[in-house]
Amino acid sequence: MQTLLLNADDVDENARTDRVIEAVRGAFAAYERGNAIMPAKSYVDLPEYDGDFRSMPAYLDVREADTAES
C-alpha cells in the first residue's frame, strides 16, 4: 500500500468546500447516534522542534443518508 502525501497547495486545489462541509455534517451525525469511536488524543513531545505531534484517530460509521439533503 502506498501513502499519498499532500501539501497545502494540493489540498487547496482539490478540496471542495461543499464536500468538506458534507463530510463534517456526516461526522457529527454519526457522533450524535453513537456511531463514532474517538479515543483520546495521543501526544508525542518533540522538544528538539519546540513542538509536539498529536494523533487524533477516529472511526465513524457514516451512511449515505447522513449527508443527503432533502
C-alpha positions in Angstrom: 0.0 0.0 0.0 1.3 3.5 -0.9 0.6 6.6 1.2 -0.3 9.7 -0.8 1.2 12.8 0.8 -0.5 16.1 0.1 1.0 19.6 0.6 -1.1 22.7 1.3 -1.4 23.5 -2.5 -2.6 20.0 -3.2 -5.4 20.4 -0.6 -6.3 23.9 -1.8 -6.6 22.8 -5.4 -8.6 19.6 -4.7 -10.8 20.1 -1.5 -14.2 21.4 -2.4 -15.8 23.3 0.5 -19.3 21.9 -0.1 -17.9 18.3 0.2 -15.9 19.1 3.3 -19.0 20.6 4.9 -20.9 17.5 3.9 -18.3 15.2 5.4 -18.2 17.2 8.7 -22.0 17.1 8.8 -21.9 13.3 8.4 -19.3 13.0 11.2 -21.4 15.0 13.6 -24.5 12.9 12.7 -22.5 9.6 13.4 -21.3 11.0 16.7 -24.8 12.0 17.8 -26.1 8.5 17.0 -23.2 6.9 19.0 -21.6 5.6 15.8 -18.2 7.2 16.4 -15.2 5.7 18.1 -12.9 8.6 19.2 -10.2 7.7 21.7 -8.3 10.5 23.4 -5.6 12.3 21.6 -2.1 10.9 21.9 0.7 13.4 22.3 4.4 13.0 21.5 6.5 15.8 22.9 9.2 17.0 20.4 11.3 19.4 22.3 14.0 19.4 19.6 11.4 21.0 17.3 9.8 23.1 20.1 6.6 21.4 19.5 4.6 18.1 19.6 2.8 15.6 17.4 -0.8 14.9 18.1 -2.6 11.9 16.8 -6.4 12.0 16.7 -7.6 8.6 15.4 -11.3 8.0 14.9 -13.7 5.7 13.3 -17.1 6.9 12.0 -19.9 4.6 10.8 -21.3 7.1 8.3 -24.1 6.2 6.0 -25.2 7.9 2.8 -28.4 9.2 4.4 -26.3 11.2 6.9 -25.1 13.5 4.2 -28.1 13.6 1.9 -30.0 16.9 1.8 -33.8 16.8 1.1 
